Amino acid sequence: MPLSRFDFPEGFLFGAATAAYQIEGSRFGGCGPCHWDTFAATPGNVLRADDGATACDHIHHWPADLDLLRAANMDAYRFSTSWARVMPDGATVNPEGLAFYDRLVDGMLERGLKPFQTLYHWELPSALADKGGWTNRDTCHRFADFAETITRRLGDRVASIATINEPWCVAWLSHFLGHHAPGLRDIRAAARAMHHILLAHGLAVERLRGMGQPNLGIVLNFDYCQPASDTAQDVQAAARADGIFNRWFIEAITRRSYPDIVLEGLAPHMPANWQDDMALIGQPLDWLGINYYTRHIQQHVPGAPWPATRDVTGPLPKTQMDWEIYPDGLHHFLTRMARDYVGDLPLYVTENGMANADHPDIPDTIREDFLFAHLAATKRAIADGANVRGFFYWSLLDNYEWAFGYEKRFGLVHVDFTTLKRTPKTSYHALARALARND
């Protein structure tokens, strides 16, 4: 029998997650340009040069989308508020953007959904990108201004606020690997972004705490790292990858330090006097969000520059993203965070899901299996002492999947990107059955 909500502690929250640029439609409602618009307009960066101009047109379809959450018996909705919509030039407020989020949050509450807000899910206003974006320390202060502005409008009604979604993607994936906007491959830019995105988090927490805002957290993404062999070189490569991906951000926040194994490569390129920011970065959290999708098998690359690692294809079944399906990794990180970093601090699985080449007429049983396997891993982590309070599937809707455009489908609900018709998949119905109450 599949798991149901009754297999989890009383009060455990189930929901789905989305992100503003991926679903809203940035050409509507006075939204300003962001660095994803220009990244997508540059040949070779995004499949078919797709962008988020229309996306799922959530800005006009939000009532029906919230109805889908309610009809699936969900308790909460994790959404993000676009910086470029609220402040099109990074500073000046757009009243139309604030009004949209007012309606959206009120719509959640009317449907009995708890609003879990994320402040930043990657849509940096182009005006700030022009000034260096996350390589520029001033962007961190502008982010705190944004955090204050949107929170003064919504803070009395949201259940929680996350400052940043997946800082590894904001910094490393985008400034060292070059796969996301702004598409840089520069270790100096990456080192600055790796620090500044955490400074932005710290400044926002400081600002919101000063306003008396409760229930503040951050959402970190974790990928399980294993060595390709038991050689010392591969073991060290996996440790280095784990340091970059999994330890850098959580140790800054909980220990006010960066792992030495990563500073070996980044220290020469870090901002001056970065150590002075660590107390601000390491302010206490009220909860931690964990995004988990896959594992990576790491191999040492002889003669290559630091970090001298590469992924090796693993033997397990893959998703449409070519990511291995490895539910044990979720159990690993939930218990690892509780054991090594946060103790009894509330944890939420803020994203977990899979891409599949779905068609609305074909059952997506592979997603059902994926979902319930990861729910089972979460249940095991709770039994092993992790204080997990909720699980959000990624994503409610098929949407704009960043550099993969509209090709990769993560949704519980199929979206026809020509007609914008929503069609719940069999995984949506399976989850709705599992979350049904007896009342």
N, C-alpha and C positions, 0 to 999 in steps of 0.2 A: 504494500500500500504506500502511495506517496505520502510525504509529510503534509501536515496541515498546521494551521496556526496554533492548535491545541498541543502540538509537540514542543512549543516554545514557552518561555516564562510569561506569566500574565503581564500585560502592558507592552510586550514586544511589538514594535512597529514594523509594518510591511508597507512598502511603497515602490514607486518607480522614479527614475531620475531623467532629467533632460538638461540641455544648456541653451542659453538664449540664442547665440549665433547659429546654432545647429537647427533650430526649429522656427524662430520667430518670423524671419523675413526682414532683413536690415534695410530694405528700400522703403519701408512703411514707417509712419509715425514720427518723422523728424529725426530718425537715427542718423548719427554721423558715420563717416567712413572709419574703418579700423584696419589694422595691418593685415588682417586676413583677406580683405578685399584686394589689396595690391599684391599680396603674395599669390593669390589665385589668378590674378590678371597677368602674372609673369609666366611665360611659356615653360612648361615642364615641371611646374611645382605641384599642380593639382590635376587629378584625372579629369580630362575634358575641359579643364579650366573652370570647373564648377565653382560657384561661390554661394554665399548664404543670402543673396539678395531676396529670394522668395522662400527658400527652404520649405518648411511645412505650412507656411503662412499661419503660424500659431497666433499671431497678433489679431487675426480675424476669426480663427477657429477655436480660440481658447475655451469657450464654454463647453463645446462638444468634447474637447480633449480632457477637460476636468471631469466631465460626465463619464468618460471611459475609465478614469481612475476610480471613481465612486462605484461604477457598475462592477468593477473587478474586486470589490470589497477591500480596497486598500485604505490604509490609515493615514498616510502622509504622502507628500509630493515634494521631491527635491528639485528645485528650479534655480536658475541663476538670473541675476539682474544685470543687463548689459551696461557697462560703463559708457560705451559709445552711444547708447540710446538715452541714458540719463544726462550725460555731459558730452554732446557731440564733438566738442573741441577739447575734451579732457578737463574743462573747467567750468564752462557756462552751462547752467541747468536748462534742460528742455522740459517744459511743463507737460507736454504731451507724453513724454516718456514716463514721468512720474505718475501721471494719471493712469497709464496703461497698467503699471504694476500695482497701483491701488485697486483697480478693478480685478486684477488677477488674484491678489491675495484675498480680497473679499470673497471672490468666487470660490476659492478653496475652503474658506471658513464656512460659507453657506452650505457646502457639500460635506462638512464634517472632516475635512482633510487638514492635517497639521502642515503648515508651510515651513519647509526646511530650505532656507535661502543660502545661496552661494554668491558672494560678492563678485568674484572674478573667475570667469571661465573663458579667458583667453582673448577677449575682444578689445585689445588695447587701442584707444583712439589714435587715428593717424597723426593728429597734431602732436601727440606725445612720442609716437614712433619717430617722427621727424627730428626730435631732439635726443634721440638715442634710445628711447624706450627703456627696457629693463637694464641696459648698461649704464643708464644715467640715474644717479642717486636721487635726483629731484622727483623722478617718477614715483618713488615710494611715498613722498609727501603728498603728491597729487592724489595718490590712491587713498590715503587717509582722509583727504577732503571728500572724495567720492563716497567712502564708507560712511562718513558722518552725514552727508547729504541724503543718501538713500535710506539710512537708518532713522533719521528724523521723520521720514515719511512712513516707513513700514515697520519700524522696530517695535511698536506697541502690539503688533498682530502676528509676527512670525514666531515660530516655536524655537528656532535656532538660527544662528548665522555662522557660516563658514567663510573665512577670509579669502582663501585661495584654493582653487581646484588644481591638484597635481602640479606642484611647483617643479618637479623634475621635467615635465613636458614643457612648461613655460621657459625653463632655463636651458637644460641640457639638450633635449630633443630639438629645440628651436635655435640654439646658439652654438652648439658644438657639432651635432649631427646634421643640422640644417633641414630636417624633415618637416618642420612646422614654421609658421611665421615667427620671426622675420626671415628665416631661412639662412642663417649665418653658419659658417663652419670656422670658428675662430675661438681658440682656447681662452684668450684674454676676455673676449666678450662673454663667453660661457661662465668663466669664473666670476665676473661681475654680476651676471644675471643670477647665478646660483646663490649669491649672497643678497643681492638687492631684493629678490622676490621674498626672501625671509624677512628682510628689514621692512618691507611693505606690510607683511603680515603683522610684525611687531608693532609698527606705528598704528595700524588699524585697530588692533586689540587695545592698545593704550587709549586711543581716541574713544572707542566705544565703551570701554570700562569707565572712562571719565564721564560718560553720559549715563551711566547706570544700566547699560544694556546687559542682560544676562545671556547665558548659554552660548558662549563663543567657542569656536573650534576651527580646525583646518582639515582639509581633505588631502591625504597623501596617497600616492599610488605605489604599489609594491609588486615586484616581479621576483619570483623564486629563482635564485641563481645556484646552479650546480656545475661543478667542473666536468669537463668532457672526459677526463681520465684521472687517475690517482697520482699523476706526476706532480711534482712540486710546482712546476710552472703553471699547469692548468688549475691547481688548487688556489694558487695565488691570483690567477686571472679571475676566478669566480669570486674570490674575496674582494678584489678590486671593484668588480662590477657590483657586488652587493653594497660596497661602500658608497659608490656613486648613486646607485638607484635607491637603495633601501635605508642606509644609515645616515647619509648627509643631513637630511631634513629633520628626521625624528631626533637625532642627537643634538642638533642645534637647539631644538625646542625644549627638549627634556634635560639635556646636560650642559647646554650653553657652550658647546664645543663642536668642532668638525672632526671627523675621523682622520687620523694621521695617514692612513693608506690612500686617502684622496688628496689630502694636502701635499703629498709627495709630488703630485702633478700640477695642482692648482695654486699652491702658495705663491709662486713667483708672479702670478697674474691677478691676485686678489686686490680689491680696493685698499688704499692706504688706511691703516688704523681700523681695519674691519673688526678686530677683537673688541673694540669699544662698543659695538652694537649688540654683543651677544646677550647681555642682560635684558635688553629690550626684546630681542627675539625669543628669549627663553621665559617669557611670562607664562604663568600657569594657564592651562586650558580647562574648559569645562567638559570637553569631550573630544574624541579623535575620530575622524572618518578614514576608513580604509577602502581604497579601490584596488581590486585584484582581478586579474584576467588570466595569467599564464605563467609559465616558467621559461627560463633561458638557460641553455647549456653553454658554458663558456670555455673557450680554448685560448691559450696563449699564442700570440703572433710574434715569432722570433724577428728581431730587428726592427719592429714597428715602433713608432713613437708612442709615448704614454697615451692611453692606458694599455695599449698592446693586447687587446682582447677582441674576440669575435664570437658571434653566435654560431653554434653547430646545430643542425636540424636534429630534433629528437624523434623518438620512435612512436610517440603517442598520437592518437587521432587529432586532427587540426580543425580549427574553425575557418571561416571564409577569409579571415585575416592571416591565415597560416600560423595561428597561435596554437600551441599544444593545449589540450584540455587536461588540466591537472588540479582537481579540486583539493587535494591534500595541501597545496600551497596556501589556500585560504585559511585552513586550520592552522598551518604553521605561523602565518603572520598574526592572526588574532591572538594566539597563545604567546607568541614571541613578544608582541607589544605589551601584553599584560605582565609577562614574566620579567622582561628586561628594561622596560621603559616607562610604562604609565600606571602599573599596579591596577587598582580597582577603578580607574577612570572609565566612565562610560565609552564604549566603542560602538561605532555603527559601520556596517558594510554599506558604504555610500555608493559604490558601483560594483556590479558584477554582471556579466552578460556575454553573449557571443554573437558574432556576425554569421549569417547564413544566407545563401542565395534563395531567399524565400519567394514563393508565389502564393497568392491568397487562396488558391484552390487546392493546395497541397499541404497536408499536415506537417507542421514543423516539430515533429517528435524529437528531433535531435536537440532542439532548444529546451524542450520539456525535460529531457534527461539531464542536460547541462544544469538547468536551474535547480532541479531537485537534488542533484549531486552536491551542488555548492550550498544549498540549504542544509543538507545533512552534515557537511563539513562545519558549517556554522554551529549547528546543534552540538556537535562533538566538542567544539571549542568552548562552548558554554559549560558543558559537562566537565571540561578540564580546567575551569576556573576563570575564563575570560568573561568580563562583564559586558557582553554584547547586548545592545538594547534595540537594534533594528537592522533591517536588510532592505536595500533599495536596488531593484533590478535596473540595469542599463540595457535598453532604454524603453520608455513608453512607446515611442514612435520610431519607425525608420526615419533617418534624418541625414543631414549633411555631415558626412564622416571625414571632415577635415581634408587631408591630402588625398583621400580616396573618393572625394566627391560624394555622389549619391549611389555609388556602386555597392558599398558594404551595408548590409541591413542588420541592425542590432535590435529592432523593435519587437515588442509584443504585439504591436499593431502595424499592419502593412500600410504603407502610404504610396499611392499612385502619384508620382511627382508631376504628372501632366494634368490630371484632374483634381489632385489633392484629396481624393477619396480615401477615407480610413476604413480598413477592414481588420478587425481583430483576428489574430492567428489562433491556432489550436493551443499554443502555449499560454496565451492570454486567458483562454477559457479554463485551462488546467489550473492556472494560478488562482483564478477567481473561485473555482471550486474549493481549492485548498484553503483559501482565506475566508470562506463563508462561515458565518456565525450561526449559533443555534437559536438565537432570539428572533 
